[in-house]
Amino acid sequence: MKIEDINFPVYRCYKNKKTYFKILNPHEFEEIQLIGSFKKIRTIKAEQFPEMVFIRDLVLNFSEMALEISEKDYEAILQE
């Protein structure tokens, strides 16, 4: 499968459930980091090659580092 074939947004979280991702397109994603009781939310625009590879891996090759989650799961973390 190619990244061009993906219907965005795509949702992922690291296996430790401390970082959640909403991948908006091949060049941009939102990230929620849970640090203790603190929540850090940011939007990242991939401008350099390593950032683009990271997004591609989160979308296509995520099984080693992340879990697939639903929009509902992501929104629940966002609203907490």
N, CA, C and O atoms as CSV, one atom per row, in Angstrom:
chain,resi,resn,atom,element,x,y,z
A,1,MET,N,N,0.834,-1.178,0.000
A,1,MET,CA,C,0.000,0.000,0.000
A,1,MET,C,C,0.884,1.248,0.000
A,1,MET,O,O,1.954,1.270,0.608
A,2,LYS,N,N,0.424,2.255,-0.677
A,2,LYS,CA,C,1.148,3.519,-0.747
A,2,LYS,C,C,0.452,4.549,0.126
A,2,LYS,O,O,-0.749,4.457,0.379
A,3,ILE,N,N,1.217,5.527,0.583
A,3,ILE,CA,C,0.641,6.573,1.428
A,3,ILE,C,C,-0.410,7.383,0.675
A,3,ILE,O,O,-1.322,7.941,1.284
A,4,GLU,N,N,-0.283,7.446,-0.640
A,4,GLU,CA,C,-1.255,8.172,-1.454
A,4,GLU,C,C,-2.626,7.493,-1.441
A,4,GLU,O,O,-3.634,8.131,-1.745
A,5,ASP,N,N,-2.671,6.197,-1.089
A,5,ASP,CA,C,-3.921,5.433,-1.065
A,5,ASP,C,C,-4.663,5.543,0.265
A,5,ASP,O,O,-5.766,5.011,0.396
A,6,ILE,N,N,-4.088,6.215,1.243
A,6,ILE,CA,C,-4.655,6.295,2.585
A,6,ILE,C,C,-5.715,7.394,2.660
A,6,ILE,O,O,-5.536,8.483,2.115
A,7,ASN,N,N,-6.805,7.095,3.334
A,7,ASN,CA,C,-7.831,8.095,3.618
A,7,ASN,C,C,-7.505,8.724,4.970
A,7,ASN,O,O,-7.615,8.070,6.008
A,8,PHE,N,N,-7.111,9.976,4.954
A,8,PHE,CA,C,-6.747,10.696,6.172
A,8,PHE,C,C,-7.978,11.349,6.772
A,8,PHE,O,O,-8.921,11.636,6.034
A,9,PRO,N,N,-8.018,11.599,8.077
A,9,PRO,CA,C,-6.967,11.387,9.071
A,9,PRO,C,C,-6.864,9.930,9.517
A,9,PRO,O,O,-7.805,9.147,9.389
A,10,VAL,N,N,-5.676,9.593,10.051
A,10,VAL,CA,C,-5.359,8.275,10.586
A,10,VAL,C,C,-4.959,8.472,12.043
A,10,VAL,O,O,-4.309,9.464,12.375
A,11,TYR,N,N,-5.335,7.550,12.907
A,11,TYR,CA,C,-5.090,7.698,14.344
A,11,TYR,C,C,-4.206,6.570,14.853
A,11,TYR,O,O,-4.410,5.403,14.519
A,12,ARG,N,N,-3.213,6.940,15.673
A,12,ARG,CA,C,-2.285,5.973,16.258
A,12,ARG,C,C,-1.943,6.401,17.681
A,12,ARG,O,O,-2.137,7.557,18.057
A,13,CYS,N,N,-1.434,5.456,18.462
A,13,CYS,CA,C,-0.838,5.788,19.756
A,13,CYS,C,C,0.325,4.851,19.987
A,13,CYS,O,O,0.317,3.705,19.538
A,14,TYR,N,N,1.339,5.355,20.700
A,14,TYR,CA,C,2.454,4.491,21.071
A,14,TYR,C,C,1.924,3.386,21.973
A,14,TYR,O,O,0.919,3.562,22.662
A,15,LYS,N,N,2.600,2.255,21.964
A,15,LYS,CA,C,2.151,1.102,22.737
A,15,LYS,C,C,2.083,1.382,24.237
A,15,LYS,O,O,1.318,0.727,24.945
A,16,ASN,N,N,2.863,2.338,24.735
A,16,ASN,CA,C,2.809,2.676,26.160
A,16,ASN,C,C,1.642,3.605,26.490
A,16,ASN,O,O,1.427,3.942,27.655
A,17,LYS,N,N,0.888,4.020,25.469
A,17,LYS,CA,C,-0.300,4.874,25.598
A,17,LYS,C,C,-0.003,6.205,26.282
A,17,LYS,O,O,-0.818,6.718,27.047
A,18,LYS,N,N,1.173,6.753,25.996
A,18,LYS,CA,C,1.562,8.064,26.524
A,18,LYS,C,C,1.586,9.133,25.438
A,18,LYS,O,O,1.636,10.324,25.745
A,19,THR,N,N,1.549,8.717,24.159
A,19,THR,CA,C,1.564,9.661,23.046
A,19,THR,C,C,0.557,9.193,21.997
A,19,THR,O,O,0.559,8.035,21.580
A,20,TYR,N,N,-0.299,10.124,21.584
A,20,TYR,CA,C,-1.362,9.844,20.620
A,20,TYR,C,C,-1.185,10.738,19.399
A,20,TYR,O,O,-0.748,11.884,19.505
A,21,PHE,N,N,-1.532,10.192,18.240
A,21,PHE,CA,C,-1.328,10.905,16.983
A,21,PHE,C,C,-2.597,10.938,16.153
A,21,PHE,O,O,-3.337,9.957,16.073
A,22,LYS,N,N,-2.831,12.079,15.542
A,22,LYS,CA,C,-3.848,12.229,14.495
A,22,LYS,C,C,-3.078,12.685,13.269
A,22,LYS,O,O,-2.664,13.842,13.185
A,23,ILE,N,N,-2.886,11.783,12.323
A,23,ILE,CA,C,-2.131,12.105,11.120
A,23,ILE,C,C,-3.123,12.710,10.125
A,23,ILE,O,O,-4.036,12.036,9.648
A,24,LEU,N,N,-2.928,13.969,9.832
A,24,LEU,CA,C,-3.865,14.730,9.009
A,24,LEU,C,C,-3.644,14.519,7.519
A,24,LEU,O,O,-4.598,14.491,6.742
A,25,ASN,N,N,-2.383,14.370,7.124
A,25,ASN,CA,C,-1.999,14.159,5.731
A,25,ASN,C,C,-0.534,13.715,5.735
A,25,ASN,O,O,0.066,13.655,6.808
A,26,PRO,N,N,0.060,13.405,4.593
A,26,PRO,CA,C,1.450,12.918,4.586
A,26,PRO,C,C,2.487,13.917,5.099
A,26,PRO,O,O,3.661,13.573,5.235
A,27,HIS,N,N,2.064,15.152,5.386
A,27,HIS,CA,C,3.022,16.170,5.813
A,27,HIS,C,C,2.649,16.880,7.109
A,27,HIS,O,O,3.284,17.870,7.472
A,28,GLU,N,N,1.627,16.390,7.812
A,28,GLU,CA,C,1.192,17.099,9.018
A,28,GLU,C,C,0.476,16.143,9.974
A,28,GLU,O,O,-0.302,15.288,9.551
A,29,PHE,N,N,0.755,16.306,11.275
A,29,PHE,CA,C,0.039,15.525,12.279
A,29,PHE,C,C,-0.097,16.310,13.578
A,29,PHE,O,O,0.672,17.231,13.856
A,30,GLU,N,N,-1.091,15.922,14.358
A,30,GLU,CA,C,-1.274,16.435,15.709
A,30,GLU,C,C,-0.755,15.379,16.667
A,30,GLU,O,O,-0.844,14.182,16.394
A,31,GLU,N,N,-0.211,15.831,17.796
A,31,GLU,CA,C,0.342,14.909,18.784
A,31,GLU,C,C,-0.138,15.326,20.167
A,31,GLU,O,O,-0.105,16.505,20.518
A,32,ILE,N,N,-0.582,14.354,20.943
A,32,ILE,CA,C,-0.922,14.575,22.342
A,32,ILE,C,C,0.065,13.755,23.166
A,32,ILE,O,O,0.129,12.534,23.024
A,33,GLN,N,N,0.831,14.415,24.022
A,33,GLN,CA,C,1.758,13.738,24.923
A,33,GLN,C,C,1.198,13.821,26.336
A,33,GLN,O,O,0.841,14.900,26.810
A,34,LEU,N,N,1.125,12.682,27.001
A,34,LEU,CA,C,0.689,12.629,28.388
A,34,LEU,C,C,1.925,12.497,29.258
A,34,LEU,O,O,2.644,11.501,29.183
A,35,ILE,N,N,2.171,13.512,30.090
A,35,ILE,CA,C,3.346,13.545,30.959
A,35,ILE,C,C,2.823,13.718,32.383
A,35,ILE,O,O,2.542,14.834,32.822
A,36,GLY,N,N,2.697,12.606,33.095
A,36,GLY,CA,C,2.068,12.660,34.414
A,36,GLY,C,C,0.634,13.126,34.263
A,36,GLY,O,O,-0.129,12.537,33.498
A,37,SER,N,N,0.252,14.174,34.979
A,37,SER,CA,C,-1.100,14.715,34.862
A,37,SER,C,C,-1.165,15.854,33.836
A,37,SER,O,O,-2.221,16.454,33.634
A,38,PHE,N,N,-0.044,16.143,33.201
A,38,PHE,CA,C,0.063,17.213,32.210
A,38,PHE,C,C,-0.164,16.658,30.807
A,38,PHE,O,O,0.277,15.554,30.490
A,39,LYS,N,N,-0.853,17.428,29.970
A,39,LYS,CA,C,-1.107,17.049,28.578
A,39,LYS,C,C,-0.525,18.122,27.665
A,39,LYS,O,O,-0.855,19.301,27.793
A,40,LYS,N,N,0.337,17.712,26.749
A,40,LYS,CA,C,0.944,18.635,25.785
A,40,LYS,C,C,0.390,18.302,24.405
A,40,LYS,O,O,0.475,17.159,23.954
A,41,ILE,N,N,-0.179,19.307,23.735
A,41,ILE,CA,C,-0.770,19.119,22.414
A,41,ILE,C,C,-0.052,20.032,21.437
A,41,ILE,O,O,0.130,21.221,21.699
A,42,ARG,N,N,0.353,19.469,20.316
A,42,ARG,CA,C,1.024,20.284,19.304
A,42,ARG,C,C,0.726,19.748,17.916
A,42,ARG,O,O,0.365,18.584,17.742
A,43,THR,N,N,0.886,20.622,16.934
A,43,THR,CA,C,0.739,20.257,15.521
A,43,THR,C,C,2.109,20.368,14.876
A,43,THR,O,O,2.799,21.376,15.028
A,44,ILE,N,N,2.498,19.321,14.154
A,44,ILE,CA,C,3.805,19.288,13.510
A,44,ILE,C,C,3.609,19.224,12.007
A,44,ILE,O,O,2.856,18.394,11.496
A,45,LYS,N,N,4.296,20.111,11.310
A,45,LYS,CA,C,4.321,20.091,9.847
A,45,LYS,C,C,5.683,19.556,9.425
A,45,LYS,O,O,6.716,20.132,9.766
A,46,ALA,N,N,5.679,18.467,8.691
A,46,ALA,CA,C,6.918,17.833,8.250
A,46,ALA,C,C,7.553,18.656,7.141
A,46,ALA,O,O,7.006,18.790,6.046
A,47,GLU,N,N,8.710,19.200,7.451
A,47,GLU,CA,C,9.437,19.989,6.463
A,47,GLU,C,C,10.751,19.327,6.071
A,47,GLU,O,O,11.311,19.612,5.013
A,48,GLN,N,N,11.234,18.447,6.932
A,48,GLN,CA,C,12.492,17.757,6.658
A,48,GLN,C,C,12.204,16.280,6.418
A,48,GLN,O,O,11.189,15.745,6.866
A,49,PHE,N,N,13.109,15.641,5.710
A,49,PHE,CA,C,12.928,14.251,5.324
A,49,PHE,C,C,12.667,13.312,6.508
A,49,PHE,O,O,11.764,12.480,6.420
A,50,PRO,N,N,13.423,13.410,7.617
A,50,PRO,CA,C,13.151,12.499,8.744
A,50,PRO,C,C,11.727,12.619,9.293
A,50,PRO,O,O,11.140,11.618,9.703
A,51,GLU,N,N,11.172,13.817,9.305
A,51,GLU,CA,C,9.788,14.008,9.751
A,51,GLU,C,C,8.807,13.333,8.799
A,51,GLU,O,O,7.815,12.750,9.235
A,52,MET,N,N,9.081,13.413,7.510
A,52,MET,CA,C,8.219,12.772,6.512
A,52,MET,C,C,8.281,11.254,6.641
A,52,MET,O,O,7.263,10.576,6.505
A,53,VAL,N,N,9.465,10.726,6.900
A,53,VAL,CA,C,9.623,9.284,7.096
A,53,VAL,C,C,8.876,8.847,8.358
A,53,VAL,O,O,8.246,7.790,8.369
A,54,PHE,N,N,8.943,9.646,9.408
A,54,PHE,CA,C,8.228,9.342,10.641
A,54,PHE,C,C,6.725,9.219,10.387
A,54,PHE,O,O,6.087,8.280,10.863
A,55,ILE,N,N,6.168,10.163,9.641
A,55,ILE,CA,C,4.739,10.113,9.322
A,55,ILE,C,C,4.427,8.878,8.494
A,55,ILE,O,O,3.444,8.185,8.760
A,56,ARG,N,N,5.241,8.598,7.505
A,56,ARG,CA,C,5.035,7.410,6.665
A,56,ARG,C,C,5.054,6.134,7.521
A,56,ARG,O,O,4.235,5.235,7.329
A,57,ASP,N,N,5.996,6.071,8.463
A,57,ASP,CA,C,6.070,4.904,9.342
A,57,ASP,C,C,4.842,4.797,10.239
A,57,ASP,O,O,4.330,3.698,10.452
A,58,LEU,N,N,4.365,5.912,10.764
A,58,LEU,CA,C,3.163,5.880,11.595
A,58,LEU,C,C,1.944,5.407,10.806
A,58,LEU,O,O,1.057,4.756,11.357
A,59,VAL,N,N,1.904,5.731,9.539
A,59,VAL,CA,C,0.752,5.349,8.715
A,59,VAL,C,C,0.875,3.915,8.208
A,59,VAL,O,O,-0.080,3.143,8.290
A,60,LEU,N,N,2.035,3.559,7.690
A,60,LEU,CA,C,2.176,2.280,6.981
A,60,LEU,C,C,2.929,1.192,7.745
A,60,LEU,O,O,2.628,0.012,7.568
A,61,ASN,N,N,3.888,1.547,8.578
A,61,ASN,CA,C,4.761,0.557,9.226
A,61,ASN,C,C,4.737,0.710,10.740
A,61,ASN,O,O,5.788,0.715,11.382
A,62,PHE,N,N,3.569,0.834,11.299
A,62,PHE,CA,C,3.442,1.217,12.699
A,62,PHE,C,C,3.436,0.051,13.677
A,62,PHE,O,O,3.555,0.294,14.878
A,63,SER,N,N,3.307,-1.174,13.250
A,63,SER,CA,C,3.049,-2.294,14.153
A,63,SER,C,C,4.133,-2.504,15.217
A,63,SER,O,O,3.828,-3.012,16.296
A,64,GLU,N,N,5.360,-2.137,14.950
A,64,GLU,CA,C,6.435,-2.297,15.935
A,64,GLU,C,C,6.386,-1.229,17.021
A,64,GLU,O,O,6.817,-1.480,18.147
A,65,MET,N,N,5.870,-0.044,16.706
A,65,MET,CA,C,5.958,1.064,17.654
A,65,MET,C,C,4.619,1.598,18.134
A,65,MET,O,O,4.568,2.280,19.158
A,66,ALA,N,N,3.539,1.311,17.429
A,66,ALA,CA,C,2.274,1.968,17.746
A,66,ALA,C,C,1.089,1.040,17.523
A,66,ALA,O,O,1.198,-0.034,16.931
A,67,LEU,N,N,-0.047,1.508,18.027
A,67,LEU,CA,C,-1.314,0.803,17.861
A,67,LEU,C,C,-2.254,1.666,17.034
A,67,LEU,O,O,-2.192,2.894,17.085
A,68,GLU,N,N,-3.110,1.024,16.283
A,68,GLU,CA,C,-4.140,1.751,15.552
A,68,GLU,C,C,-5.281,2.045,16.522
A,68,GLU,O,O,-5.724,1.155,17.248
A,69,ILE,N,N,-5.754,3.284,16.536
A,69,ILE,CA,C,-6.870,3.656,17.395
A,69,ILE,C,C,-7.932,4.346,16.555
A,69,ILE,O,O,-7.697,4.693,15.398
A,70,SER,N,N,-9.093,4.539,17.143
A,70,SER,CA,C,-10.191,5.183,16.426
A,70,SER,C,C,-10.202,6.685,16.694
A,70,SER,O,O,-9.534,7.178,17.603
A,71,GLU,N,N,-10.965,7.387,15.893
A,71,GLU,CA,C,-11.152,8.818,16.114
A,71,GLU,C,C,-11.761,9.047,17.494
A,71,GLU,O,O,-11.390,9.989,18.193
A,72,LYS,N,N,-12.687,8.192,17.880
A,72,LYS,CA,C,-13.344,8.292,19.190
A,72,LYS,C,C,-12.324,8.180,20.323
A,72,LYS,O,O,-12.390,8.938,21.290
A,73,ASP,N,N,-11.379,7.236,20.210
A,73,ASP,CA,C,-10.320,7.081,21.213
A,73,ASP,C,C,-9.474,8.348,21.318
A,73,ASP,O,O,-9.172,8.815,22.416
A,74,TYR,N,N,-9.099,8.893,20.174
A,74,TYR,CA,C,-8.268,10.092,20.147
A,74,TYR,C,C,-9.009,11.278,20.768
A,74,TYR,O,O,-8.443,12.017,21.575
A,75,GLU,N,N,-10.246,11.450,20.397
A,75,GLU,CA,C,-11.049,12.559,20.918
A,75,GLU,C,C,-11.265,12.437,22.424
A,75,GLU,O,O,-11.309,13.445,23.130
A,76,ALA,N,N,-11.401,11.206,22.918
A,76,ALA,CA,C,-11.565,11.004,24.357
A,76,ALA,C,C,-10.330,11.459,25.113
A,76,ALA,O,O,-10.450,12.089,26.164
A,77,ILE,N,N,-9.149,11.155,24.603
A,77,ILE,CA,C,-7.900,11.598,25.228
A,77,ILE,C,C,-7.798,13.121,25.153
A,77,ILE,O,O,-7.380,13.764,26.116
A,78,LEU,N,N,-8.168,13.684,24.039
A,78,LEU,CA,C,-8.127,15.133,23.846
A,78,LEU,C,C,-9.029,15.862,24.838
A,78,LEU,O,O,-8.673,16.932,25.332
A,79,GLN,N,N,-10.197,15.284,25.132
A,79,GLN,CA,C,-11.180,15.924,26.013
A,79,GLN,C,C,-10.914,15.705,27.499
A,79,GLN,O,O,-11.482,16.415,28.329
A,80,GLU,N,N,-10.072,14.749,27.856
A,80,GLU,CA,C,-9.811,14.463,29.280
A,80,GLU,C,C,-9.219,15.655,29.982
A,80,GLU,O,O,-8.939,15.589,31.179
